[in-house]
Amino acid sequence: MLDVDAAEFWDPVKVDAELRRVYDVCAGCRRCVGLCPSFKVMFDRIDADAVDGAVEKLPAVDVKEVVDLCYQCKLCYNHCPYTPPHRWRVDFPRLMLRARAAEARQNGVSVQDRMLGNTELVGRLGSLTAPLSNWANELAVHRAFMQAVAGIHKDRNLPKFHRQTFTKWFRKQARPAGTAGAPRVALFATCTVDYNEPAIGRAAVRVLERNGVDVTLPSQRCCGMPYLDGGAMDQARALIRDNVRSLAAAAREGREIVALGPTCSYMLKREYPWLDASEDARLVAATTRDVFEFLARLHAEGRLDTRFPKGAGRIAYHVPCHLRAQNMGHKSADVLRAIPGADVAVIEQCSAVDGTWGFKKEYYELSLKVARPLFDAIGGAGASRTATDCPLAALQIAQGTGTAPSHPIQILAEAYGLATD
C-alpha cells in the first residue's frame, strides 16, 4: 500500500485505476464471494452483460458501490492469497479506506460521517447529560431527528451513556501496591468502554489486579477507526499521533498495552504503523495485546489464578471479526474454559455492524440480514448466556436475538466473585 503522504495516494485517477486492478484480480479468484456484500455486488456487476468481465467497463457508480458496502471486517485480507509480498499486492481493506479518504478529500466528509466518527464528542456530551441523553434516545421523535440529521437508522439499538465514565471511576480507585516482577500493563479502554460500557472496564481492572497485574490508564483518545470509516483520514491521523505519543511512553516504561476492544487492538497493531510510520507507532504496535490475548498468556505460563469460587454453564461465544483478523485463535474461549463447568460454544459469524456502517440508515437492514447466521447460531447453541468481546457486536446481537451478551471479562469477574461497581 502506498504511503498516505504520497500525492499518488490521493489522486482520484490513480485510486480508480487501483480499484479496477484489484477488482479484476478478485473477479478471477472469487474466494471471498461469501464474506460480505462488497464481493457479491462486485461479481454481480462484473458479470453483467454490459461489462462481461471487462473491469475497465464498470461504471463509476458500480466501482463506488463496492467501496460503500465494505464495512472493514478485515476478514478478506486473511482469505486472500495475493496479499503482500505477492507481486499482485492486494490489500482490499486498506484500498477501501484509501478510496473513501480520497473521495472525502475531494468532496468533503459528510455530516453523517463527521458525527459518527467523532466518538469523543458524542461520548462526552452523552455522558455529561446522562440519564437525560438515554431517555431522549428512546423517543421516537428524537430517533427520527437523528435519522434525518445524522443518518443513524431510527430502529438501531443505541449504546447507553453513563454519567460516571470508566476514566472517572479509575481515577478514584486506590491502586494496590505493586510487587516485584509483577506484569505491568497500560490499559487502552476504548471510547465504548469509557462512555457506554464502563462495567467492562471495571471488570477488566478487577480481573487483572486479581492476577497481580499492575494497571495504569494513560492519556488516550479514540483509536481513529470511526473517522477512517468515513474517509476522514486527517482527523483519524491526528488522534493516532496523540495516542502514539502517550502509549509509546507507557511502553518505554516496560508496560504492555492491553486493549479492551478488538477493533482498537487491531488498529493499534496493524493500522498505526501504516498511518503514522514512526518508531513510536511501531513500538505501540509491537507491545499491544488484546485483554484475553494477555490473560491467555498468563494462563499458559501458569500465572493465571484459576481458583474460581463460582462456576459457569454453557456459553455461546461470538468471536468478533477484528479478533479473527488478528490470527490469534480463540483466546477468550480458552480462558473461559478454565472456569469450572464452563462449556463454551465458539461461533465464527460476522455481526455486520463493524464500526459505523451498521448504524447508517442506508445499511441497517442489510446489516441485520448479513448477521442472520450469527443470530441463528446463537439461538441454536443451547446456551444459558451469550458473550462477545465487541460492544458493537453486542448491540447487534441484542437487536437480532433480544438478549444482551456479556463481555467475556465480565463472565470471568463473576466467576472470581469480584465486585465491579
MIMI-601186 format. One record per residue (C-alpha): residue number from 0; residue in three letters; x, y, z. Coordinates in steps of 0.001 Angstrom, whole numbers, plus 500000, padded with zeros to 6 digits. Layout:
% residues N
+-----+------+--------+--------+--------+
! pos ! code !      x !      y !      z !
+-----+------+--------+--------+--------+
! NUM !  ala !      X !      Y !      Z !
...
+-----+------+--------+--------+--------+
% end
This chain:
% residues 421
+-----+------+--------+--------+--------+
! pos ! code !      x !      y !      z !
+-----+------+--------+--------+--------+
!   0 !  met ! 500000 ! 500000 ! 500000 !
!   1 !  leu ! 501198 ! 503467 ! 499124 !
!   2 !  asp ! 502474 ! 505934 ! 501692 !
!   3 !  val ! 499499 ! 508021 ! 502799 !
!   4 !  asp ! 501620 ! 511143 ! 502388 !
!   5 !  ala ! 502326 ! 510413 ! 498730 !
!   6 !  ala ! 500449 ! 512526 ! 496198 !
!   7 !  glu ! 499555 ! 509371 ! 494267 !
!   8 !  phe ! 497651 ! 508022 ! 497270 !
!   9 !  trp ! 495072 ! 510811 ! 496906 !
!  10 !  asp ! 494918 ! 511076 ! 493109 !
!  11 !  pro ! 491342 ! 510104 ! 492058 !
!  12 !  val ! 492560 ! 508766 ! 488713 !
!  13 !  lys ! 495186 ! 506569 ! 490383 !
!  14 !  val ! 492676 ! 505409 ! 493005 !
!  15 !  asp ! 490182 ! 504396 ! 490305 !
!  16 !  ala ! 492888 ! 502530 ! 488401 !
!  17 !  glu ! 493920 ! 500619 ! 491524 !
!  18 !  leu ! 490315 ! 499761 ! 492382 !
!  19 !  arg ! 489773 ! 498317 ! 488910 !
!  20 !  arg ! 493074 ! 496419 ! 489030 !
!  21 !  val ! 492150 ! 494785 ! 492333 !
!  22 !  tyr ! 488566 ! 494102 ! 491239 !
!  23 !  asp ! 489984 ! 492276 ! 488226 !
!  24 !  val ! 492173 ! 490111 ! 490466 !
!  25 !  cys ! 489194 ! 489396 ! 492728 !
!  26 !  ala ! 486992 ! 488503 ! 489755 !
!  27 !  gly ! 489476 ! 485854 ! 488731 !
!  28 !  cys ! 489608 ! 484335 ! 492207 !
!  29 !  arg ! 486210 ! 484773 ! 493911 !
!  30 !  arg ! 487403 ! 483182 ! 497114 !
!  31 !  cys ! 485681 ! 485926 ! 499159 !
!  32 !  val ! 482273 ! 485733 ! 497479 !
!  33 !  gly ! 480517 ! 484677 ! 500687 !
!  34 !  leu ! 482261 ! 487066 ! 503049 !
!  35 !  cys ! 480375 ! 490334 ! 502679 !
!  36 !  pro ! 478083 ! 492314 ! 500361 !
!  37 !  ser ! 481028 ! 494089 ! 498679 !
!  38 !  phe ! 482193 ! 490951 ! 496900 !
!  39 !  lys ! 478747 ! 489698 ! 495940 !
!  40 !  val ! 477879 ! 493057 ! 494399 !
!  41 !  met ! 481289 ! 493330 ! 492732 !
!  42 !  phe ! 480924 ! 489996 ! 490978 !
!  43 !  asp ! 477297 ! 490670 ! 490025 !
!  44 !  arg ! 478300 ! 493960 ! 488392 !
!  45 !  ile ! 481320 ! 492449 ! 486632 !
!  46 !  asp ! 479205 ! 489581 ! 485288 !
!  47 !  ala ! 476512 ! 491919 ! 483897 !
!  48 !  asp ! 476086 ! 491661 ! 480132 !
!  49 !  ala ! 477234 ! 495243 ! 479564 !
!  50 !  val ! 480526 ! 494545 ! 481352 !
!  51 !  asp ! 481003 ! 490838 ! 480613 !
!  52 !  gly ! 484081 ! 490507 ! 482811 !
!  53 !  ala ! 485873 ! 493588 ! 481469 !
!  54 !  val ! 486523 ! 495567 ! 484623 !
!  55 !  glu ! 487502 ! 498666 ! 482655 !
!  56 !  lys ! 483859 ! 498850 ! 481508 !
!  57 !  leu ! 482476 ! 499022 ! 485037 !
!  58 !  pro ! 480507 ! 502251 ! 485521 !
!  59 !  ala ! 481985 ! 504522 ! 488192 !
!  60 !  val ! 478812 ! 504154 ! 490244 !
!  61 !  asp ! 479383 ! 500391 ! 490444 !
!  62 !  val ! 483006 ! 500846 ! 491439 !
!  63 !  lys ! 481913 ! 503147 ! 494262 !
!  64 !  glu ! 479096 ! 500849 ! 495381 !
!  65 !  val ! 481629 ! 498147 ! 496235 !
!  66 !  val ! 483589 ! 500651 ! 498333 !
!  67 !  asp ! 480471 ! 501832 ! 500160 !
!  68 !  leu ! 479422 ! 498289 ! 501044 !
!  69 !  cys ! 482734 ! 497443 ! 502714 !
!  70 !  tyr ! 482355 ! 497591 ! 506490 !
!  71 !  gln ! 486003 ! 496834 ! 507264 !
!  72 !  cys ! 485623 ! 493424 ! 508897 !
!  73 !  lys ! 489170 ! 492749 ! 507580 !
!  74 !  leu ! 488465 ! 489052 ! 507004 !
!  75 !  cys ! 489088 ! 489179 ! 503266 !
!  76 !  tyr ! 492731 ! 490001 ! 503941 !
!  77 !  asn ! 493185 ! 486673 ! 505747 !
!  78 !  his ! 491403 ! 484809 ! 502957 !
!  79 !  cys ! 493284 ! 486454 ! 500122 !
!  80 !  pro ! 496167 ! 484510 ! 498504 !
!  81 !  tyr ! 497503 ! 487664 ! 496839 !
!  82 !  thr ! 498338 ! 489905 ! 499792 !
!  83 !  pro ! 501857 ! 491377 ! 500079 !
!  84 !  pro ! 504542 ! 490213 ! 499461 !
!  85 !  his ! 502770 ! 488574 ! 496492 !
!  86 !  arg ! 503559 ! 490558 ! 493354 !
!  87 !  trp ! 499861 ! 491488 ! 492934 !
!  88 !  arg ! 499913 ! 493136 ! 496392 !
!  89 !  val ! 496178 ! 493020 ! 497096 !
!  90 !  asp ! 495123 ! 494676 ! 500346 !
!  91 !  phe ! 491404 ! 495074 ! 499884 !
!  92 !  pro ! 490518 ! 496648 ! 503281 !
!  93 !  arg ! 493173 ! 499349 ! 503006 !
!  94 !  leu ! 492262 ! 500031 ! 499409 !
!  95 !  met ! 488679 ! 500642 ! 500521 !
!  96 !  leu ! 489944 ! 503054 ! 503194 !
!  97 !  arg ! 492105 ! 504798 ! 500600 !
!  98 !  ala ! 489152 ! 505188 ! 498223 !
!  99 !  arg ! 486972 ! 506688 ! 500929 !
! 100 !  ala ! 489719 ! 509011 ! 502092 !
! 101 !  ala ! 490429 ! 510220 ! 498549 !
! 102 !  glu ! 486752 ! 510864 ! 497928 !
! 103 !  ala ! 486397 ! 512714 ! 501243 !
! 104 !  arg ! 489401 ! 514895 ! 500473 !
! 105 !  gln ! 487918 ! 515781 ! 497099 !
! 106 !  asn ! 484269 ! 516245 ! 498129 !
! 107 !  gly ! 484457 ! 516738 ! 501896 !
! 108 !  val ! 483492 ! 514444 ! 504775 !
! 109 !  ser ! 479719 ! 514069 ! 505026 !
! 110 !  val ! 477795 ! 515317 ! 508065 !
! 111 !  gln ! 476826 ! 511712 ! 508747 !
! 112 !  asp ! 480445 ! 510536 ! 508845 !
! 113 !  arg ! 481586 ! 513533 ! 510875 !
! 114 !  met ! 479014 ! 512816 ! 513559 !
! 115 !  leu ! 479527 ! 509058 ! 513614 !
! 116 !  gly ! 483298 ! 509489 ! 513552 !
! 117 !  asn ! 483546 ! 511922 ! 516445 !
! 118 !  thr ! 483001 ! 509386 ! 519207 !
! 119 !  glu ! 484771 ! 511554 ! 521779 !
! 120 !  leu ! 482404 ! 514490 ! 521379 !
! 121 !  val ! 479321 ! 512277 ! 521263 !
! 122 !  gly ! 480560 ! 510305 ! 524280 !
! 123 !  arg ! 481365 ! 513365 ! 526356 !
! 124 !  leu ! 478043 ! 515060 ! 525615 !
! 125 !  gly ! 476052 ! 511870 ! 526137 !
! 126 !  ser ! 477743 ! 511062 ! 529431 !
! 127 !  leu ! 477550 ! 514649 ! 530676 !
! 128 !  thr ! 473788 ! 514707 ! 530117 !
! 129 !  ala ! 473014 ! 511123 ! 531212 !
! 130 !  pro ! 470446 ! 509829 ! 532044 !
! 131 !  leu ! 468604 ! 512523 ! 530052 !
! 132 !  ser ! 470502 ! 511539 ! 526908 !
! 133 !  asn ! 469411 ! 507915 ! 527274 !
! 134 !  trp ! 465799 ! 508960 ! 527767 !
! 135 !  ala ! 465930 ! 511174 ! 524673 !
! 136 !  asn ! 467425 ! 508359 ! 522605 !
! 137 !  glu ! 464323 ! 506275 ! 523277 !
! 138 !  leu ! 461902 ! 508926 ! 521979 !
! 139 !  ala ! 460547 ! 508222 ! 518515 !
! 140 !  val ! 460652 ! 511893 ! 517559 !
! 141 !  his ! 464312 ! 512148 ! 518586 !
! 142 !  arg ! 465175 ! 508962 ! 516726 !
! 143 !  ala ! 463508 ! 510341 ! 513596 !
! 144 !  phe ! 465502 ! 513556 ! 514026 !
! 145 !  met ! 468791 ! 511622 ! 514327 !
! 146 !  gln ! 467955 ! 509650 ! 511194 !
! 147 !  ala ! 467255 ! 512851 ! 509277 !
! 148 !  val ! 470299 ! 514767 ! 510522 !
! 149 !  ala ! 472947 ! 512188 ! 511413 !
! 150 !  gly ! 471788 ! 509315 ! 509209 !
! 151 !  ile ! 471502 ! 506872 ! 512129 !
! 152 !  his ! 468642 ! 504486 ! 511466 !
! 153 !  lys ! 465700 ! 505173 ! 513738 !
! 154 !  asp ! 465392 ! 501499 ! 514745 !
! 155 !  arg ! 469058 ! 500892 ! 515512 !
! 156 !  asn ! 469863 ! 499876 ! 519089 !
! 157 !  leu ! 471989 ! 502636 ! 520574 !
! 158 !  pro ! 474530 ! 502349 ! 523376 !
! 159 !  lys ! 473653 ! 503816 ! 526772 !
! 160 !  phe ! 475642 ! 506661 ! 528279 !
! 161 !  his ! 476896 ! 506751 ! 531867 !
! 162 !  arg ! 477500 ! 509824 ! 533967 !
! 163 !  gln ! 480437 ! 508100 ! 535644 !
! 164 !  thr ! 482744 ! 507168 ! 532812 !
! 165 !  phe ! 485318 ! 504432 ! 533195 !
! 166 !  thr ! 488099 ! 507039 ! 533300 !
! 167 !  lys ! 486408 ! 508876 ! 536190 !
! 168 !  trp ! 485956 ! 505607 ! 538067 !
! 169 !  phe ! 489551 ! 504512 ! 537511 !
! 170 !  arg ! 490989 ! 507760 ! 538793 !
! 171 !  lys ! 489057 ! 507424 ! 542043 !
! 172 !  gln ! 490315 ! 503927 ! 542801 !
! 173 !  ala ! 493154 ! 503195 ! 545167 !
! 174 !  arg ! 495768 ! 501187 ! 543344 !
! 175 !  pro ! 497104 ! 498070 ! 545094 !
! 176 !  ala ! 500787 ! 498095 ! 545911 !
! 177 !  gly ! 502807 ! 496566 ! 543099 !
! 178 !  thr ! 505012 ! 493567 ! 543705 !
! 179 !  ala ! 508447 ! 492945 ! 542270 !
! 180 !  gly ! 508290 ! 491152 ! 538945 !
! 181 !  ala ! 504541 ! 491701 ! 538542 !
! 182 !  pro ! 503251 ! 492143 ! 534986 !
! 183 !  arg ! 502689 ! 495786 ! 534152 !
! 184 !  val ! 500088 ! 496984 ! 531668 !
! 185 !  ala ! 498682 ! 500230 ! 530329 !
! 186 !  leu ! 495003 ! 499914 ! 529506 !
! 187 !  phe ! 493596 ! 501224 ! 526251 !
! 188 !  ala ! 489998 ! 501371 ! 527384 !
! 189 !  thr ! 488278 ! 502371 ! 524099 !
! 190 !  cys ! 485595 ! 505036 ! 523710 !
! 191 !  thr ! 482797 ! 502496 ! 524003 !
! 192 !  val ! 484037 ! 501223 ! 527342 !
! 193 !  asp ! 484726 ! 504705 ! 528659 !
! 194 !  tyr ! 481361 ! 506266 ! 527845 !
! 195 !  asn ! 478952 ! 503402 ! 527165 !
! 196 !  glu ! 480169 ! 500214 ! 528879 !
! 197 !  pro ! 482238 ! 501239 ! 531907 !
! 198 !  ala ! 481301 ! 497958 ! 533606 !
! 199 !  ile ! 483565 ! 496176 ! 531118 !
! 200 !  gly ! 486487 ! 498373 ! 532137 !
! 201 !  arg ! 485800 ! 497893 ! 535841 !
! 202 !  ala ! 485661 ! 494120 ! 535374 !
! 203 !  ala ! 488931 ! 494173 ! 533439 !
! 204 !  val ! 490716 ! 496127 ! 536159 !
! 205 !  arg ! 489438 ! 493831 ! 538888 !
! 206 !  val ! 490394 ! 490684 ! 536972 !
! 207 !  leu ! 493867 ! 491981 ! 536117 !
! 208 !  glu ! 494531 ! 493109 ! 539683 !
! 209 !  arg ! 493246 ! 489762 ! 540995 !
! 210 !  asn ! 496066 ! 488262 ! 538960 !
! 211 !  gly ! 498710 ! 490585 ! 540385 !
! 212 !  val ! 498909 ! 492869 ! 537347 !
! 213 !  asp ! 499950 ! 496487 ! 537850 !
! 214 !  val ! 497422 ! 498538 ! 535849 !
! 215 !  thr ! 497625 ! 502140 ! 534658 !
! 216 !  leu ! 495388 ! 504191 ! 532382 !
! 217 !  pro ! 497477 ! 506555 ! 530256 !
! 218 !  ser ! 496048 ! 509558 ! 528458 !
! 219 !  gln ! 494229 ! 508338 ! 525354 !
! 220 !  arg ! 491815 ! 509303 ! 522631 !
! 221 !  cys ! 489612 ! 507419 ! 520170 !
! 222 !  cys ! 491646 ! 504857 ! 518225 !
! 223 !  gly ! 490658 ! 506582 ! 514975 !
! 224 !  met ! 488727 ! 503805 ! 513254 !
! 225 !  pro ! 485329 ! 505600 ! 513286 !
! 226 !  tyr ! 486839 ! 508522 ! 511385 !
! 227 !  leu ! 488562 ! 506164 ! 508944 !
! 228 !  asp ! 485206 ! 504516 ! 508227 !
! 229 !  gly ! 484005 ! 507812 ! 506820 !
! 230 !  gly ! 487174 ! 508746 ! 504979 !
! 231 !  ala ! 488215 ! 511409 ! 507499 !
! 232 !  met ! 491887 ! 510454 ! 507280 !
! 233 !  asp ! 493300 ! 513719 ! 508620 !
! 234 !  gln ! 491135 ! 513602 ! 511740 !
! 235 !  ala ! 491999 ! 509941 ! 512318 !
! 236 !  arg ! 495736 ! 510571 ! 511991 !
! 237 !  ala ! 495552 ! 513440 ! 514499 !
! 238 !  leu ! 494026 ! 511053 ! 517056 !
! 239 !  ile ! 496622 ! 508434 ! 516215 !
! 240 !  arg ! 499501 ! 510843 ! 516797 !
! 241 !  asp ! 498187 ! 511703 ! 520268 !
! 242 !  asn ! 497717 ! 508040 ! 521177 !
! 243 !  val ! 501123 ! 507041 ! 519846 !
! 244 !  arg ! 502781 ! 509695 ! 521972 !
! 245 !  ser ! 501209 ! 508596 ! 525274 !
! 246 !  leu ! 501162 ! 504852 ! 524612 !
! 247 !  ala ! 504768 ! 504741 ! 523446 !
! 248 !  ala ! 505767 ! 506467 ! 526683 !
! 249 !  ala ! 503969 ! 503730 ! 528633 !
! 250 !  ala ! 505651 ! 501039 ! 526539 !
! 251 !  arg ! 509064 ! 502531 ! 527269 !
! 252 !  glu ! 508248 ! 502205 ! 530970 !
! 253 !  gly ! 508062 ! 498464 ! 530386 !
! 254 !  arg ! 504279 ! 498211 ! 530146 !
! 255 !  glu ! 502321 ! 496152 ! 527666 !
! 256 !  ile ! 499373 ! 497971 ! 526127 !
! 257 !  val ! 496209 ! 495984 ! 526800 !
! 258 !  ala ! 493177 ! 496933 ! 524718 !
! 259 !  leu ! 489637 ! 496163 ! 525841 !
! 260 !  gly ! 488115 ! 496157 ! 522353 !
! 261 !  pro ! 489077 ! 494124 ! 519273 !
! 262 !  thr ! 488715 ! 496996 ! 516817 !
! 263 !  cys ! 491062 ! 499153 ! 518865 !
! 264 !  ser ! 493632 ! 496390 ! 519337 !
! 265 !  tyr ! 493529 ! 495790 ! 515574 !
! 266 !  met ! 494019 ! 499491 ! 514907 !
! 267 !  leu ! 496964 ! 499800 ! 517296 !
! 268 !  lys ! 498646 ! 496672 ! 515961 !
! 269 !  arg ! 498003 ! 496872 ! 512235 !
! 270 !  glu ! 496965 ! 500357 ! 511160 !
! 271 !  tyr ! 499062 ! 502613 ! 513392 !
! 272 !  pro ! 502385 ! 501683 ! 511757 !
! 273 !  trp ! 500795 ! 502275 ! 508344 !
! 274 !  leu ! 499159 ! 505603 ! 509171 !
! 275 !  asp ! 501895 ! 507004 ! 511411 !
! 276 !  ala ! 505056 ! 505123 ! 510321 !
! 277 !  ser ! 507080 ! 506437 ! 513261 !
! 278 !  glu ! 509306 ! 504408 ! 515544 !
! 279 !  asp ! 506850 ! 505124 ! 518351 !
! 280 !  ala ! 503950 ! 503740 ! 516292 !
! 281 !  arg ! 505889 ! 500548 ! 515624 !
! 282 !  leu ! 506642 ! 500266 ! 519342 !
! 283 !  val ! 502959 ! 500661 ! 520190 !
! 284 !  ala ! 502030 ! 498013 ! 517639 !
! 285 !  ala ! 504624 ! 495568 ! 518954 !
! 286 !  thr ! 503536 ! 495923 ! 522587 !
! 287 !  thr ! 499744 ! 495894 ! 522123 !
! 288 !  arg ! 497705 ! 492903 ! 523280 !
! 289 !  asp ! 494015 ! 492195 ! 523380 !
! 290 !  val ! 492993 ! 491705 ! 527023 !
! 291 !  phe ! 492348 ! 487982 ! 526556 !
! 292 !  glu ! 495479 ! 487568 ! 524499 !
! 293 !  phe ! 497283 ! 488834 ! 527590 !
! 294 !  leu ! 495304 ! 486673 ! 530044 !
! 295 !  ala ! 495739 ! 483570 ! 527879 !
! 296 !  arg ! 499491 ! 484042 ! 528034 !
! 297 !  leu ! 499332 ! 484285 ! 531830 !
! 298 !  his ! 497309 ! 481076 ! 531820 !
! 299 !  ala ! 499803 ! 479304 ! 529559 !
! 300 !  glu ! 502605 ! 480368 ! 531899 !
! 301 !  gly ! 500715 ! 479029 ! 534916 !
! 302 !  arg ! 500296 ! 482535 ! 536322 !
! 303 !  leu ! 496525 ! 482916 ! 535965 !
! 304 !  asp ! 494561 ! 482482 ! 539173 !
! 305 !  thr ! 492173 ! 479598 ! 538458 !
! 306 !  arg ! 490655 ! 479432 ! 541936 !
! 307 !  phe ! 487144 ! 480331 ! 540842 !
! 308 !  pro ! 484567 ! 480205 ! 543640 !
! 309 !  lys ! 481750 ! 480309 ! 541084 !
! 310 !  gly ! 481181 ! 478161 ! 538043 !
! 311 !  ala ! 479729 ! 478828 ! 534608 !
! 312 !  gly ! 477403 ! 476892 ! 532351 !
! 313 !  arg ! 477124 ! 476782 ! 528584 !
! 314 !  ile ! 478232 ! 479983 ! 526886 !
! 315 !  ala ! 477644 ! 480926 ! 523255 !
! 316 !  tyr ! 480797 ! 482879 ! 522467 !
! 317 !  his ! 480871 ! 485080 ! 519371 !
! 318 !  val ! 484376 ! 485730 ! 518007 !
! 319 !  pro ! 484470 ! 489316 ! 516672 !
! 320 !  cys ! 485811 ! 489743 ! 513149 !
! 321 !  his ! 488566 ! 492071 ! 514324 !
! 322 !  leu ! 489894 ! 489347 ! 516629 !
! 323 !  arg ! 489694 ! 486752 ! 513867 !
! 324 !  ala ! 491597 ! 489155 ! 511629 !
! 325 !  gln ! 494440 ! 489220 ! 514175 !
! 326 !  asn ! 495004 ! 485450 ! 513760 !
! 327 !  met ! 495234 ! 484824 ! 517488 !
! 328 !  gly ! 492869 ! 481888 ! 517846 !
! 329 !  his ! 490075 ! 481858 ! 520410 !
! 330 !  lys ! 491854 ! 483262 ! 523455 !
! 331 !  ser ! 488681 ! 484399 ! 525220 !
! 332 !  ala ! 487082 ! 480977 ! 524879 !
! 333 !  asp ! 490300 ! 479285 ! 526027 !
! 334 !  val ! 490392 ! 481330 ! 529235 !
! 335 !  leu ! 486667 ! 480982 ! 529917 !
! 336 !  arg ! 487066 ! 477211 ! 529797 !
! 337 !  ala ! 489239 ! 477473 ! 532904 !
! 338 !  ile ! 486068 ! 478300 ! 534874 !
! 339 !  pro ! 484564 ! 475170 ! 536488 !
! 340 !  gly ! 481658 ! 473815 ! 534459 !
! 341 !  ala ! 482159 ! 476221 ! 531565 !
! 342 !  asp ! 481075 ! 474802 ! 528216 !
! 343 !  val ! 481941 ! 477312 ! 525509 !
! 344 !  ala ! 480428 ! 477086 ! 522036 !
! 345 !  val ! 482514 ! 479183 ! 519643 !
! 346 !  ile ! 480598 ! 480991 ! 516882 !
! 347 !  glu ! 482508 ! 482463 ! 513942 !
! 348 !  gln ! 479862 ! 484506 ! 512175 !
! 349 !  cys ! 480088 ! 488205 ! 511341 !
! 350 !  ser ! 477900 ! 490665 ! 513247 !
! 351 !  ala ! 477999 ! 493042 ! 510231 !
! 352 !  val ! 477841 ! 496187 ! 512335 !
! 353 !  asp ! 481573 ! 496877 ! 512307 !
! 354 !  gly ! 482465 ! 500466 ! 513082 !
! 355 !  thr ! 479804 ! 502917 ! 511958 !
! 356 !  trp ! 478463 ! 501023 ! 508908 !
! 357 !  gly ! 475639 ! 499144 ! 510623 !
! 358 !  phe ! 474366 ! 502341 ! 512247 !
! 359 !  lys ! 473735 ! 504078 ! 508939 !
! 360 !  lys ! 470181 ! 504288 ! 507657 !
! 361 !  glu ! 471379 ! 503050 ! 504254 !
! 362 !  tyr ! 472773 ! 499780 ! 505601 !
! 363 !  tyr ! 470842 ! 498995 ! 508811 !
! 364 !  glu ! 468525 ! 496422 ! 507244 !
! 365 !  leu ! 471335 ! 494877 ! 505197 !
! 366 !  ser ! 473489 ! 494583 ! 508324 !
! 367 !  leu ! 470749 ! 492594 ! 510073 !
! 368 !  lys ! 470368 ! 490360 ! 507024 !
! 369 !  val ! 474104 ! 489648 ! 506898 !
! 370 !  ala ! 474110 ! 488932 ! 510641 !
! 371 !  arg ! 471223 ! 486454 ! 510461 !
! 372 !  pro ! 473540 ! 483387 ! 510503 !
! 373 !  leu ! 475044 ! 484730 ! 513739 !
! 374 !  phe ! 471625 ! 485142 ! 515339 !
! 375 !  asp ! 470606 ! 481643 ! 514228 !
! 376 !  ala ! 473832 ! 480110 ! 515557 !
! 377 !  ile ! 473322 ! 481750 ! 518947 !
! 378 !  gly ! 469734 ! 480556 ! 519068 !
! 379 !  gly ! 470810 ! 477021 ! 518225 !
! 380 !  ala ! 473691 ! 476871 ! 520704 !
! 381 !  gly ! 471510 ! 475937 ! 523663 !
! 382 !  ala ! 473492 ! 478288 ! 525891 !
! 383 !  ser ! 472354 ! 479996 ! 529066 !
! 384 !  arg ! 474213 ! 483171 ! 528111 !
! 385 !  thr ! 475990 ! 484828 ! 525205 !
! 386 !  ala ! 479378 ! 486540 ! 525160 !
! 387 !  thr ! 481328 ! 488695 ! 522736 !
! 388 !  asp ! 484416 ! 490872 ! 523112 !
! 389 !  cys ! 482972 ! 493591 ! 520856 !
! 390 !  pro ! 480427 ! 496012 ! 522387 !
! 391 !  leu ! 479133 ! 496963 ! 518934 !
! 392 !  ala ! 478602 ! 493299 ! 518070 !
! 393 !  ala ! 476790 ! 493024 ! 521411 !
! 394 !  leu ! 474385 ! 495765 ! 520300 !
! 395 !  gln ! 473735 ! 493885 ! 517069 !
! 396 !  ile ! 473243 ! 490567 ! 518852 !
! 397 !  ala ! 470794 ! 492183 ! 521266 !
! 398 !  gln ! 468989 ! 493709 ! 518279 !
! 399 !  gly ! 468708 ! 490382 ! 516490 !
! 400 !  thr ! 468100 ! 487988 ! 519381 !
! 401 !  gly ! 466541 ! 490114 ! 522104 !
! 402 !  thr ! 469244 ! 489090 ! 524578 !
! 403 !  ala ! 472179 ! 491310 ! 525511 !
! 404 !  pro ! 475542 ! 489493 ! 525619 !
! 405 !  ser ! 478237 ! 489944 ! 528244 !
! 406 !  his ! 481878 ! 490682 ! 527608 !
! 407 !  pro ! 483982 ! 487601 ! 528474 !
! 408 !  ile ! 485883 ! 489687 ! 531037 !
! 409 !  gln ! 482612 ! 490230 ! 532896 !
! 410 !  ile ! 481982 ! 486490 ! 533000 !
! 411 !  leu ! 485495 ! 485972 ! 534344 !
! 412 !  ala ! 484963 ! 488638 ! 537017 !
! 413 !  glu ! 481709 ! 486963 ! 538058 !
! 414 !  ala ! 483449 ! 483594 ! 538349 !
! 415 !  tyr ! 486034 ! 485202 ! 540628 !
! 416 !  gly ! 483214 ! 486697 ! 542698 !
! 417 !  leu ! 484594 ! 490191 ! 542156 !
! 418 !  ala ! 482569 ! 493331 ! 542778 !
! 419 !  thr ! 482773 ! 495613 ! 539753 !
! 420 !  asp ! 480745 ! 498630 ! 540859 !
+-----+------+--------+--------+--------+
% end
